[in-house]
């Protein structure tokens, strides 16, 4: 059976304003492919296929042993056969932004089914922020405005909630805990900035980080309805 990998959370490509850099977590995924020059596709739907992000992605990959390409959906798809294009990749990276808009546009174009097919065929799915929440049941989002709200209609490849930016946006943690405690979201995994979670199938394999002193967390309720937040110490990648 083909192994299915999702590596997502609050790490991956490293950003400075619009500029992207390939970090240790991307290299970690590239090594999993066992290819000298793995193909990696960027999907920037969450920022409306913003041209500076696409350009920065290509620039970042040009310094690595990666073969970059991208899928854009605005104003129309840039590939005649989106399914064939995505299934030909080794890695798919989904950028952050509006997870609500991302999910709506993806479903309109049938990407929910195509991406599941890619995952089941061994393409490594990755992403940060919105690019992490999307693979799960849901999480917390500012897609509707400055006030954080729940999103509960993720693709559900992973049967969890995804808590992103756990250490850098102070409102994320309490809302994530509250949503799980009140059963709006199922049990979940949260990540500090710079940390991603590697799932093989739907089971957590390990947490990985590109920054020291960062953690991941398993947030769940006991049979007695007590909320628990277990710290997961990530493997620090170099």
Buried (B, 14 or more C-beta within 10 A) or exposed (E): EEEBBBBBBBBBBBBEEEBBBBBBBBBBBBEBBEBEEBBBBBBBBBBBBBEEBBBBBBEBBEEBEBBBBBBBBEEEBBBEEBBEBBBBBBBBBBBBBBBBBBBBBBEEBEBBEBBBEBBEEBBBBBBBBBBBBBBBBBBBBBBEEEEBBBBBBBBBBBEBBBBBBBBEBEEBBEBBBBBBBEEEBBBBBBBBBBBBBBBBBEEBEBBBBBBEEBBBBBBBBEEEEEEEBEEBEBEBBE
